């Protein structure tokens, strides 16, 4: 639609996940039309993130050192590991300030359609972490969708041979939601996971 470098910039933004053509165009024109936008700082950050950020050697979370801040924190409970799909899930759980254990980032979920099997995930590293007997409970916090459920089911079967409690995050009705808009699966899980008051 546009000539030369403007279209190239829009195309590059459009390659980012969740950014469609219109959003890519808005971002590009925001940069072009805002004289105070610090393009040099953005460029510097993009270069630095490639150089400095890696994945924690223990849990797989993003880190600037060999171990992430959570794995280095001596106040965390090493007997409790929460297994998540990716690093964004760690950040979401940390915002709740409810979980004080450690994490294990799988790096995705089992998805035969996408060609992702158990060997493509960080499952072997999880098993290595569990081998020393320190961990007493593993919380499976994969997303409640088809792939997340398949991954949780696979891990649950794998962990039954160990003397470890395996739990799954509860799922059901969201706070502020209306029953009439809930789908059957969500409402069914809400009934299954009900608790006595």
Buried (B, 14 or more C-beta within 10 A) or exposed (E): EEEEEBEEBBEEBBEEEEBEEEBBBBBBBEBEEEEEEEEEEEEEEEEEEEEEEEBBEBBBBBBEEEBBEBBEEEEBEBBBBBBBBBBEBBEEBBEEEEBEBBBBBBBBBBBEEEEBEEEBBBBEBBEEBBEEEEBBBBBBBBBBEEBBBBBBBBBBEBBEEBEBEBEBBEBBBEEEEEEEEBEEEBBEBBEEEEEEE
